[in-house]
Amino acid sequence: MSNPLGNLQASNADREPKLRTIFETVPRSGPWNMAIDEALLENSLLTGDAVLRWYRWESPTLSLGYFQEPPDLQAQPLLRELPLVRRLSGGGAILHDQEWTYSCVLPPSHPLTNRPHDLYLVVHKAIIQTLSNFRMQTRLRGESLNFAAGEPFLCFLRGDPCDVLHGPHKVLGSAQRRRRGAVLQHGSLILRASRCAPEIPGLRELSGISPDEMELGRALEATVARSLEFPPVPDELSPAELSLAETFLQTRYAGKIDWNRPAFDSSRSS
């Protein structure tokens, strides 16, 4: 079998690295979204470029953390019929529905790659700044929660010091995956409550403000991009990245919830 990376453009040591910004207006399926994020991570290792991608989901989808066991959802009728996909990153399950999702890929040369906590803070503070410009006041949690009886199944019912809160409610959480010196960080910003998890409110319910979601997405893209040190360049997914994403889609994300097990995992993770 040919190496899918063979079609990706090799890095050019003579040029300055850049931050590619990719803003997707057409929602995609969960498997496609996760396959694209992994393809961007692999491509960054070759090109030395960073990538900031903003995207949405075509239908409500549950993503499981890399180490999370497949759930028994019989007692949760609103969740049990939803599509499932496993993420490359860890953490708890996320119901992706009424949200903006971002992925940030940094190559080994980026100053924030070896400072994982700082990367969370840089991105989350930029998002807090953007939301403030839209009159939605949010903040970092600053301390984790202690769940004595075990952590909840859904990530947005868990707590982490880097979470972004509106009042007491978590509206943004992120997770990371490292690979051969590069890092993928992706996260979800809840815009509105999902009918599948009404116990988790979004920014609209919490703030009473309903900004144009595309306008907000573009503002988030611009503010976060300015915080990431490399010069931003608007871009789109390349044919080679889409081809690699298709390979990842077929070999792991399309219905293969157990692809993370040793017998199935063909990743090149460090």
N, C-alpha and C positions, 0 to 999 in steps of 0.2 A: 504494500500500500504506500502510495507516495506521501511525502510529508506535506500536510496542508500549509505549513509555514513557508514552503518553497515559493509560493506565489506572492508573498508579501515583500514589499520593497525593503531592501537592506538599509541600514542607517548610513548617513553621510557624516563622517567625522568633521568635515570642514564647515558645516553649517551650524548656526545657533539653534538649539532646541526651542520648540514653540509649544503653546497650549492650544490644541484644536478644540473648538467649541462646536458641539453638535446638538441642535435643538430640533427635536422630532415633533411634528404636529399631528402625525397619524399614529394612533395607539397600536401596539403590537401585543401578541400573545405572551404569556409568561415564559414559556420555553424560548421564544425568540429573544425576549429581552435579556434573559440570563445568558443565552449563547452569545449575543452581541457583546455584553460586558466582558465575557471571558476572551473573546476575539480581540477586543481593544486592549486588554491586559497583555496578551501575547504580542500584539503588534508594537506596543510601546517598548517592549524589550528589544525589538529590532531597530526601531526608528529613533529612539531616545526622546520622542515627543510625549508630552502629557496630553490627556484628553479629559474634557468635561462634557458629559452627555446629560441632557434632560429629556425625559420620556414619560409615557403613560401606558396604561394597560387596557386592552380592548374589552375585557370582561373581568368581573371580580375573581381574583386568584389568590390562593394561599401559597406563599413561598416558605419552605422549611429551611432552617439553618443547616449548615453543612454537617454538624454533628448530631442533629436532632433526630430522634426516633420517629418513624411514621406514626401519625396520631390515630387514636380511636375516637372518631367523631360522632359515634352513635347518639351521644347525649347532647350534641350540638347541631340540631337540624338545620340551622341557617348556614352552617359551614360544610356539612358533610357532602354536599353535592358539588362543591366548587372544584375547579381544576387545581391540581397540586403540581408544584415545581420545586426542585431543590436548588438553593442558592450555593454559590461558591463560598460565600462568607458564613460566619457562624451566627449564633444568637437564636432567638425564639422565632416562632412562626409570625409572618406578617400577612395581614389581609390587604392586598393591593386593590384599591377600587377608586375612590374619589381623592386622588392625590397627584402631586408631582413627585416623580422619582428622579434622583440624580445618580450618576456614577462618575467618579473621579479616579482616573488612572495616572499614576506618576511613575516615571522611569527611575532606574537606580541613581541617576545623576541629580535628581531633583532634591533640593535642600530639605524638604519635608518628609522624604521617603523613610528616613531612619528616625523620625520623631512622630510615631503614630498618634500619641495623645495630642500633640500640637496640630496635626492634620485635622482631627476631629474639631478642635477648637477654632481653627482658622475658617473652616467651611461653615460651621454652625454659627459663629459670630457674624459672618457675612450674611447668612440667611436671616438672623435676628435683625440686622440692620435693614435689610430689604423689607421685612414685614413691618418694621417701625415706620418706614416711609409710606406704607399703606395703612397706617394708623392701627396696626395690630401689635400689641405690646407683648413680647415674649422674652424669655430669659433662659439661661442655663440652669439645670437642676442644681449642680454644685455638690450634691451628695447622693449616694446610692440608697436604695431601699433595701430593707432586710426582710426577705420572705422566709419566715421560719419553716413553713410547711412545703417548701419547694417553689420554684418560680412558675408563674402562670404560663399557659401554653402560648398565648399571643404576646408578641414582643412589646406591643404598646401598653400592656398592663404590667410590664416589668420596669425596673428603674436602673439608670446608669448616670454617673456624674455629668456626662456630656450631653444628656438628653436636652432638648429644647421644650420648654413648658409654656403653656398659656394658663395662668393661674396654677392650679394643681395638676393640670392635665397635660400629658405628653403629646406633642404634635409633630415632633421630628426625632427620629432615631437613625443611627447609622451603624454599619459594620464594615470590617476590613478583611482582606485576604492578601497575603504576601506571596510572591512567586519570583524566585531567583533575583531578589533585590528590588523588584518593582512592587507596587502596592495598588490594589483596587479597593476603593472605599465607595460604598453606595448607601443611599438612605432614602427614606420616604417622608414626605411632608403631607400630612392629612389636611385636605382642604375642606371636606365635608364628611359627615358621618355616613358610613355605608349601611344600607339596609340589612346587610349580613352580620354586622357587629354594631348595633345601635348604642351599645354601652361605651363606645369609644368616640367621643365628639371630635369634630374637626374645627378648623379656624372659623368657619362661618357660624357654627352654633355658639362657639365660645366668645367670639368678638362681636357678633351681630353685623359684621361687615362682609360684603360679597363682592370683592373686586373682580374685574374681568380676568379669567384664569390664564388666558394667553398673555395678557399684559403683565400679570404677576410672574408668570414663567420666564418671560423675557427679562424682566428686572432681576429675578434671581440669577439667571444665567450671567448677566453682566456684572453683578456685584461679586458673585463667587469667583468668576474668572479674574477679576482685578486683584483678588486676594491671593492668587496662586503663583505669583512671581514670574512665570514664563509669559512672554508676550502672547495675548490671545489672538487666534486667527479663526474666523468662522469657517466651518468645513462641513462635510457630510461623510457618511460611511463610504469607504472605497469598495470597489468590486472585490478586491482581495479579502478585505475584512468580512464582507458579506459571505464570500465563499467559505472562509474559515468558520464563521458563525454557523453556516449550514452544516459543516462537518460536526461541530459541537452539538448542534441541535439533534442530529441523527444518532450520534454515538452516546449521548448522555441525557439531554434535557427533555426530549420528546417522550414523556411517559415513563422515564426510567428513574424513579424516585430513589432507587438503591445504587445509582451510579457511583456514589461516594465510597462504597465498600471496596476493599482491596482487590477483589476479583474483577471489579468493573472499572475502577478508577485508573484512567490513563493519563492523568494530569502530570505536569512537570513541576509540581510544587516543591518549594524548598523546605 
